[in-house]
Amino acid sequence: MILLDPDLDPDPALTSTSAKQTAASGLPTQKKNLRLPSARTLARFLSEAQSAVRLKGEVTVLLTTDVAIRKLNRQFCNKNKVTDVLSFPADGIGAEEIAGDLAISVPTALKQAIDQGHSLSTEVKILILHGLLHLAGHDHESDTGQMARRERLLRTQLRLPQGLIERTNVEPDPKGPTNVGCPIHSRSLRMGGKPRTQTRKRSLKP
């Protein structure tokens, strides 16, 4: 399921300074490539990617703002900074039916799409795939390359360019790598669920 944050600009290519500059300096098609794909398009990809990852259960993807994802990152991961994707694996009652949730910052994804020279749609799909692998239990910060190899294989299968792990290794980010997910478990975002921990009781909704 794809959810759109009501505070999210429906056409970030029209308001982002970097996107405006990119579109103005190139062909008209570049502006189109920086637009957010439809929820239906992303839902189709989510289904395809989830099948490729072999992840069972419902996944909710929240497309949100830098402000909201920073709040989630601070609240649930103790990291007071903007990131591109956060993953929240499900646990407890109903976990067999719900795989977990992903939160993706569209403004950050847009900046990364411009830096990488591909469309916003492609970048969001890369983030979805990365997040799904974390929901499936992979962790590239603690393994010995298994997640990177799995992501590379799936990226080829899903017709996607360079993945986040390879990108981070090639171009170190002074603010740190892509968020690898939070050490909490949650109910579905569409249900307005609360983290299944002893200390954090607030809704995952931004």
ZIKALIN-V298885 format. One record per backbone hydrogen bond with DSSP energy under -0.5 kcal/mol. NH is the residue of the N-H (numbers start at 1). CO is the residue of the C=O. If there is no record, write none. Layout:
nh | co
NH | CO
NH | CO
This chain:
nh | co
3 | 1
3 | 61
5 | 3
5 | 63
8 | 5
12 | 9
14 | 11
15 | 12
16 | 12
20 | 16
21 | 17
22 | 18
23 | 19
24 | 20
25 | 21
26 | 23
30 | 27
31 | 27
31 | 28
32 | 28
33 | 29
34 | 30
34 | 31
35 | 32
42 | 38
43 | 39
44 | 40
45 | 41
46 | 42
47 | 43
48 | 44
49 | 45
50 | 46
51 | 47
52 | 48
53 | 49
54 | 50
55 | 50
56 | 54
58 | 97
60 | 100
61 | 1
62 | 60
62 | 102
63 | 3
63 | 61
64 | 62
64 | 104
69 | 65
70 | 66
71 | 67
72 | 68
73 | 69
74 | 70
75 | 71
76 | 72
77 | 72
77 | 73
78 | 74
79 | 73
81 | 79
86 | 103
88 | 101
90 | 99
95 | 92
97 | 94
98 | 94
99 | 58
99 | 97
100 | 58
101 | 88
102 | 60
103 | 86
104 | 62
105 | 84
106 | 64
106 | 104
109 | 105
110 | 106
111 | 107
112 | 108
113 | 109
114 | 110
115 | 111
116 | 112
117 | 113
118 | 113
120 | 33
121 | 33
123 | 119
124 | 120
125 | 121
126 | 122
127 | 123
128 | 124
129 | 125
130 | 126
131 | 127
132 | 128
133 | 129
134 | 130
135 | 131
136 | 132
137 | 134
138 | 133
142 | 139
143 | 139
149 | 145
150 | 146
151 | 147
152 | 148
153 | 149
154 | 150
155 | 151
156 | 152
157 | 153
158 | 154
159 | 156
160 | 155
167 | 163
168 | 164
169 | 165
170 | 166
171 | 167
174 | 172
176 | 173
182 | 87
184 | 182
186 | 89
191 | 188
192 | 189
193 | 188
195 | 202
196 | 185
197 | 195
197 | 200
201 | 199
204 | 193
